[in-house]
Amino acid sequence: MHAMFIHPNFPAQFGHIAAYLKQERGWECTFLTSIDTSQMKVPFRHCNYRLKPGPLPKVFYNPGTLQELMQHAAAVYRGLKGNPQIRPDLVVGHMSYGTMLYLRNLYDCPFVGYYEMLPPPFWSKELALRPEFPPTEEARLSNATYHTFTYLHLHMCDAGYTPTQYQLSTCPKELQYKLRVIHDGVDCDLFQRRELPRPFEFHGRTIGPNTRVLTYVSRGLESARGFDIFMKVAKRVTEELDDVLVLIAGDERTNYGHEKPYIGNQTFKQYVLSRDKYDLQKIQFLGRIPLTDLPVLYSLSDLHIYLTTPWVLSWSMMQAMANGCVVLGSATAPVMEVLRHEENGLLADFYDVDGLARLALQVLRDPPAHRRLGEAARQTILERYEKRLCIEQLVSYFQEVLDRRRSA
């Protein structure tokens, strides 16, 4: 059996699946991507397509227009048409990027799409992730066409899958029957709580035996992930507690929100810091840290705060839960699908700074009294979202799609 995975940004949601199929099931696997993978050591074949002459990019930047997406679709088609020896029995790709669309003309095999989400209608007020930063006219018009390939793939693919019920709910109702909810999975061997001696040094900072640690992790320090709300909570915490350290991991970038036109020539982090006074002796910005450092960060944490507007649920929240963190999350639909108040975590309204701060201080003043929430959080991930469990569900789904095609 030969499965071909396509995503412009390797390894994305498919690297661990391809590795499992190759090593555990003996499948032939090919991964097609637009970035340079020449130095990467993986057990399956990885090929690259080029959008333009010259060296392959080391870093992937999301296409900003429909025209750029079409360049990806055309490059994939040209590359595979020129390599007729590649004959997959199954094609799996991300629905947002258009990379599978033309391949129906090359391969008579099942196509399975990874469905991330569709935003609200481009003309509606719901498109604004934060009412303080509404999308500009340009952003609205861009949204009108940017998700074209998601719609086309929903019709073209034989089947698809999506990580959460919330994401499924954003799919048009008449097409939801094509999708199965299967999470990407969390590596619970990597993300598990470690007993760390105190004092402990982490990224140049010594953490004392009595220091309370509050953590926040996000790919980008941005409005959609409530970075400004978190900083207001962190300010309250640092004012109330003496021996406390706030550790923040993430890049100074905006991935999803619409704040850029409103904050001038600065990052959202700079914008937030400029609007209030913060005790930066107690707040440390780590930047982007290696994946292997994240379990250490979570193990140091007495409380982890995760905030998001209604959007794709971050891997970081699931990783923190697997790591046994006590998680305080925003009471938004994606979070409440996994986190239950006073059962395996804590919840408060996204904008309720007073409520978030009250719960944060409650935990940080007596971490042992709340450890049961962290233990329950890990159990939730083990039972529903553990990586091998999710991989097995997905592989069974692939086999179901293949069997359905054969019987038809």
Sequence and secondary structure as in RCSB ss.txt:
>XXXX:A:sequence
MHAMFIHPNFPAQFGHIAAYLKQERGWECTFLTSIDTSQMKVPFRHCNYRLKPGPLPKVFYNPGTLQELMQHAAA
VYRGLKGNPQIRPDLVVGHMSYGTMLYLRNLYDCPFVGYYEMLPPPFWSKELALRPEFPPTEEARLSNATYHTFT
YLHLHMCDAGYTPTQYQLSTCPKELQYKLRVIHDGVDCDLFQRRELPRPFEFHGRTIGPNTRVLTYVSRGLESAR
GFDIFMKVAKRVTEELDDVLVLIAGDERTNYGHEKPYIGNQTFKQYVLSRDKYDLQKIQFLGRIPLTDLPVLYSL
SDLHIYLTTPWVLSWSMMQAMANGCVVLGSATAPVMEVLRHEENGLLADFYDVDGLARLALQVLRDPPAHRRLGE
AARQTILERYEKRLCIEQLVSYFQEVLDRRRSA
>XXXX:A:secstr
 EEEEE SSSSTTTHHHHHHHHHHS  EEEEEESS  TT   SSEEEE  SSSSS  SS     SHHHHHHHHHH
HHHHHHT TT   SEEEEETTS TTGGGGGT  S EEEE     S TTSGGG SSTTS   HHHHHHHHHHTHHH
HHHHHHSSEEEES HHHHHTS GGGGGGEEE    B TTTS      SSEEETTEEE TT EEEEEEEEE  TTT
THHHHHHHHHHHHHH SSEEEEEEEES  SS S HHHH SS HHHHHHHTS   TTTEEEEES  GGGHHHHHHH
 SEEEE   SS   HHHHHHHHTT  EEEE SHHHHTT  BTTTBEEE TT HHHHHHHHHHHHH GGGGHHHHH
HHHHHHHHHTBHHHHHHHHHHHHHHHHHHHHH 
